[in-house]
Amino acid sequence: MTARRTALAAALALALLGACAPAASTGASAPKSIRDCNLTMIPKSTDNPYFAAVHTGMADAQRELGGDLSFVGPAAGDVTGQIQRIQSGRQRGSCVIGLSAVDSTAVAPALNAARDHGAKIMAWDGDVATGSRGIFVNMARTDAIGRAQFDILANAMHRTGQFGIVSSQATAEVTNKWIAAMHAELARPENKGMTLVKTSYGDDDAKKSYDAAVALIRAYPDLRGIMAPTPIALEAGVKAATDLGVADRIVVTGLGNPSADAQLLRNGQVPAYVLWSPRELGYLAYYAAAAYISGEITGRQGESFSAGHLGRRTVGADGEIVLGDPITFTKDNVDDYTRDFQTTD
């Protein structure tokens, strides 16, 4: 009996000691410097040269600030692959997990679990569901990106005729917001001669986007424009119009990537397209992560931080940090932005 009481007392003492001691590591600690951190940054896809340029910008900032950067993602736009990388970042104890979401809602449970485990959560390029992140580094104001794309199409179509949209994923929150801004522009009196006939989704896949563009052209013989708010859809739309022999009457525009699509401007297949600097987006996102880790910003409107050569930046409503205005690329200026699209080896 005495031995049993002794063992029981020892077990009770250990339990009490465990209750009083700090909790065992259930996630990332909260260091005050990015130099002490591992960061997991997850693009929509690693095969896209746009995200390779974002990685270059993050690497630029990493050389200035330090930190251990893991830039990992699925080869194609795959939400399951993104969730797996979120879980890996949590298990690795990443201080920050940031991503460009393929599906803003589907990734939320994994992000919430990582946050509960101690990671700070941020989004960049493609936002996530409300409440699942602290800050969002946006390329430009959402409505400005939508308007800029629509204006190119409307001017090229002389604001009259039918057009269709070939978008990325139906679940891509930021792209859907651009399309909502286009709808708002379409409702303006000066655009009453334009008609949106259909919105299709190619899932940022070259073949699916091509097939969607072909189906759109065949279904609407009077089609005069294709809006492609993703570079993959832009390239697919141009190819579809060319293959079907209607490139002379159908305008294709939207988002383009000058590293891959400059020739479309030079040879007149596309009048202009919109983007921003993916390299500077990555640079800003890394500096924002550093400020988020240190506690310099928390996501409250009005907070500000230093973003290296980009100067001081201010947090806006709902934790949004904006890179700047969208850029309209034409054959006359596309070669001026080579640096912004360089990729990391």
N, C-alpha and C positions, 0 to 999 in steps of 0.2 A: 504493500500500500504506500509505503514511504517513497519508494522509487517512482511509483506511478504519480504521486502528488508532486514530486520533484520535477518529473518530465512535463506534467501539466503546467506547473508554474513557469517553467522555462519557456514553454510554447506561448503562454499568455504574455510573458515579458517581451518576447520577440514580436508578437503581434502589436503590442502597445508601442514598442519602439518604432515599428514600421508605420503606425498611424501617425506618430509625431514627426517622423522624418519627412523630408521633401519627397514628393512623388517620384517614382522611378521614371526614367525618360519615356514619355509618351509621345514625343514629337520633337520638332526643332526647338532649340532654345531661342531666346530673343536677343542676339548680340546687337551691339550698338554700331557696329561697322560692317559694311559689306565685305571687307577683307576676311572676316571670320565665317563667311557664309558660302553655302552651296545654293545655287539658284537653278531651278528647273524651268526652262522656257520651252513651250510646246507650240510649234506652228501647226497650221492646218495640214500641211504636207511638206515633206522634205525634198520632193522631186521638183517643186515649183521654184524657178529662179528668183521670183519675187521674195520668197522667204529666205532664200540663200543670201540675198542682199540685206534683209533685216538682220540676219545672223552677223553679217559683216559689221553693221552698225553697233550691235551689242558687243562684238569683240573690240571695236574701237574704244568704247566706253570702259570695257573690262581692263584694257591696258592702262587706262588713266586711274581707275578706282580700285582695281584688284577684285578679288572674289573668284569663286569656282563656278563657272558657267557650264551647265549641261543643256545644250540646245538639241532636243530630241523630239521626234514626232513620227507619225505614220508616213509611209512613202506617198500614199494617196490620201484624199480627204476622208478619213474614217473615224467616226466618233468613238468606236470601240477601242481603236488604237490610242486615241487621246486619253480615254479613261484609264487605260493601262499605264500610260506615262504619268498621269496624275498620281495613281496609286504607287508607282515606283518612286516618284519624288517624295511622297509622304513617308514611305519606308526608309528612304535614304536620309530623311531628316532635313529636307531642304528648308531653308529659311523662307524662301519665296517660291511659289509656284505661279507662273503666269502663262497665259495661252491666248491664242486666237481661235475662238471656238467654232467648230464645225456645226454643232447643235447646242445652242445656248442653254437649253433646258436639260438635255440628257446628261451633260457633264456636271450639273449642279450637285447631285448627291456626292459624287467623288470629291468635288471641291470642298463641300461642306465638311466631309470627313477629314480631309487634309487640314482644314482650318481648325477643327476641333483637336487635331493632333499637334497643333502648334505652328503650322505654316501660315504665312501671310499670303493672301490670294489677290492676284491682280489679273486684269485682262489687257490685251493690246491687239489692235487691228480688228478683231471680232469680239464683241462684248458677250458676256454671259448673263444668265438670269439674275434679275434683281435680288439683292441680298446675298449673292454667292461670291462677291469680291469686294475689296475695299476701294481700289482705284481702277480706272480704265484709261489707257493711253490711246487716244483716237487720232487718226491721221489728219482729219479736218472736221469741221462741223458737218454733221450728217446731212442736213438739208442742203448745205453748200455743195457737197459731192453730188447729190442727186440732181440739183439744178444745173450744175456745170455740164453733166452728161446730157441732160435733156436739151439744153440750149444748143449744143452741137448738132444733135439730131434735128431739132425743130428748124434751125437755120438752113441746114442742108436740104430738108424736105420742103422748104419755103412755107412751113407751118400748115401743110395740107397733106392729106392722104392717110393711109393705113400703116401702122407699124406694130411689131410684136416685140416681146422681151424674151430673151434666152438668158436666164439667171443661173446662179450656182445652186446651192441646196435650198429647198423650200424652208428649211429650219434656220438658215443663216440670218441672224437677227439684224446685223448691220446692213446687209444687202437689202433686206426687206424694208428697212427704214429709208434707204436711198430710193427704192421703188415707190414708197409712200410719198416722198418728196416729188417724184416725177408725176404722180397722180395729181398732186396739188398744182403743179405747173400746167398740166393738161387741162385743168378746170378753169384756167385763166381765159378771159375773153379772146385774147389774141391768138389762142391756140385752139379755138373752136373747130377749125377745119381739120384737126388731127384726130384719128381714132385709134385707140389701143385695141387690137383684136384678140390678143391672147398673151398670157405669160406662161412660159415653159421653164423647166428646170433641167439642167444638164449635170448637176452634182459636181461641177468643176472637173469633169471627165471629158477628155477631148472627143471621144467617139459619141458619148451620150449627147454632148452639146452639139456636135455636127448633125446627128440624127434629129435633134429637136429643131435645129435651124432648117434642115431639109423639109421636115414635116410642115413647118410654119410656111415656108415658101410655096409648097405644093397645095396647101389648104387654102391659101389666100392669093389668088392670081394677081390681085391689084396691090399687093404689098409693096410699100415704098421704103420701108426702113426696118432695121433690126437693132434694138437696143441690147447691148451685151455688157452688163455691169460686172464683168470679170474677164481678165485677159484670155483665159482659155475659151470662153464663149465668143469673144471677139474674133479670135483666130478661126474658130469653127464657123462662125457666121460668114466671114470673108470666103473661106474655102467652099462653103455650101453655095453661096451666091455665084461664085466663079464656076463651080462644077455644073450648076444648073443653067449657066449662060444668062444670068439676070443681073450680073454685077453692075451693068451700065444703068440700071433703074432702081436698084436697092441700095440705100445708104446703110452702112454698118458702122456703129461707133459705140462708145461706152468707156470701159476701163481698158487701158493697154499697158503693156510693160515694155518700155523702150529698149531694154536689153535684148528682147526677142522680137519686138514688133516695130522697130524703127523703119524697116523697109516698107511696111504697109503705108506709112506716111509718105516716104520718099517717092513711091511709085503711084501714089494717088488712090490706092485701094480703100483707104480710110481718110476722111478729111481732117480729122483731129480725134484725140482721145484724152481722157483724164487720168491722172494718177497723182502721186506725191513722191517724196523721196523715201523709199523703204529703208535705206541705210540710216537716214536721220531718224526715222521712226524707231528703229532698233536702238539707236544711241539714246534717244529720249527715254525709251522704256527702261533701259538699264539704269540711267540716272534717277528715274522716278522710283525704281525698285530700291536703290540705295537710300533715298530719302525716306521711303516707307519703312525700311528695316531699322533705320536709326531713330525713327519716331519724329523726324522733322515734319513729315506729313502723315496724316491718318486717313485722309479722304474727305475731310471737311472743306466745304467751299470757302475760298479766301486764303487758304494756306499756300505758301510758295516755297520754292526750293531752287537751288542752282542746278542748271542742266548743262554744265560745261560750256562749249562754244556756242550753244543755243541760247545762253543767257538764263535769266530767271524765268520760271514758269509758275503759273498759278492754277490751283485746283478749282475747277468750276463746279456747277451743280452736279449732284449725284456722283461725286468723285472723278469727274471727267477731266483729263489733261489733254489739251489739243496741240498737235504739232504745228499746224498753220493752215494756210489756204490750199485748196487743191490746185494742181498745175494742169493747164491745158497744153498738151504737147502737139506740135505741128511739125511739118517738114522743115520749117525755118529754125526751130529751137531745139529739136530733139537731141542733136549732137552736143548740146551744151551741158547735158546732164549725165554724161558717161560715168562720172565718179559715183553718183547716187545709186547705181545699179551694179557696182562691182560685187563679186561674191567671194566668200571666204573659202580657201582650199580645204 
